[in-house]
Amino acid sequence: MDNTQTPKKLDKKTLSKSFHLWFWGALTCFSQEHMQTFGYLCSMLPVLKKLYPEHKDQENAIKAYTAFFNTNPMLGSVIIGITTSMEEARANGKGIDGETINDMRAGLMGPVAGIGDSLIDGTLIPILLGISLGMSQNGSPVGAIFYIIVWTLLAYFGQKFLFFRGYELGDKAVSFLVGKQGAAVRRAVGIVGGMVVGGVLASWVNVQTSLKLYNSNGKAFLDLQKQLDSIFPGLLTVVVTLFCWWLMSKKHVSAIWTMIILVVISFIGVLCGFFNPGLSY
C-alpha cells in the first residue's frame, strides 16, 4: 500500500448494511456442515466491496470468511463488528492478514456462544416468556403481543449496539471476551440462567399423576400423587424435566421430537390411568 494514499474508512451506510445483513441473515444457508458461515460471509460483502474496489482483491479478502463459523446469533454481532474493524486495518496495510482474522473468529466463537446461550437463551428469553405467560391467562393475546414486540426491539437494538461497539473497540474487545473477565462473566451468567430456568420451571410446569389403588370396598388405599408429595413435592415435574434435558443434551434429540415423545407418553399414560386428561398441567 502506498502510505501517501488516504486511509480507507468504512462509512456508516456500509456498516449499517453489514449489520442488517447479519441481523436478517445470520442463519442463511444454515447446515450442520457450515452453520453460520454463509450468513457471516454475506454480512461482510458490503465491507469488502467498499474497502477493495478491485474484484480480484475482493476475491482474495473473502477467503478468510469461508471457514466454519457458529456462535450465538444475538451476541455474535459483536464478532462481526470486530471483524469489520480488523478488515479496515488490513485494507490500510496495518499488518493484519486473513489468517489473523480467521484465528480471531475461531477464538471468539466459543466464548461468545457461552455467554450468549446463557444470557439470552437461558435467562432473557425465559424471563420474557414468564412475563408473557402471566399476561396470557384466560386466553388473552396481550402476552403474545408483548413478547413479539419486546423481543424484536431487544434483539434489533441489542445486536446493533454490539455490532458498532465491536467495530469501535476492534481487537481490544478480544482480550476481554477470551480472558479471565470473559470467563468470569460466562460462569456468572450461567448460574443466573440456571436460577431463572428453575424459577420458570417451578412456576409454570406441574406434572401430576391420577393413579390410585382401591380395595375391595371401593375405597382408595393408595393415592400415588399424595405419597409422592409427602416424599418430594413436584417429583414428577423434576423427572420429566430431567428426561427432556437428557434427550436434548445427551441424545441430541431435537425440541420437536422431544415434544412428540412427551405427547406419546401422555397418551399412553392416559390410557393406562396414570394421567387424568381432565387435570390441568
Number of C-alpha atoms within 10 A of each C-alpha: 9 8 8 6 8 8 14 15 13 17 10 10 10 16 20 15 16 23 26 15 20 28 20 12 18 27 18 17 12 15 11 7 9 16 18 25 21 23 23 27 24 19 23 25 19 19 22 25 17 16 21 17 10 11 11 9 14 17 13 12 20 16 13 17 20 13 15 15 20 23 24 21 21 23 23 23 28 26 26 24 27 27 23 26 22 22 24 24 19 19 21 19 15 12 9 15 16 17 11 14 20 18 11 17 23 16 14 21 17 16 19 25 20 21 25 23 21 22 21 20 16 21 21 19 17 19 18 17 17 21 16 20 18 14 18 16 11 7 9 13 13 14 19 15 14 17 19 12 11 11 15 12 12 13 16 15 11 14 22 22 14 21 26 22 17 23 24 15 14 21 18 12 17 18 12 13 20 16 12 11 11 18 16 13 17 22 14 14 21 20 15 16 23 13 14 19 19 13 14 15 16 13 10 12 14 15 18 21 18 17 16 15 11 11 9 6 6 8 10 11 10 13 14 16 19 15 11 15 13 10 10 11 13 17 16 17 17 18 12 15 15 12 14 19 16 13 17 15 11 9 10 11 14 12 13 9 12 17 12 12 14 15 12 12 13 16 15 13 17 17 12 11 14 17 19 17 14 8 10 8 11
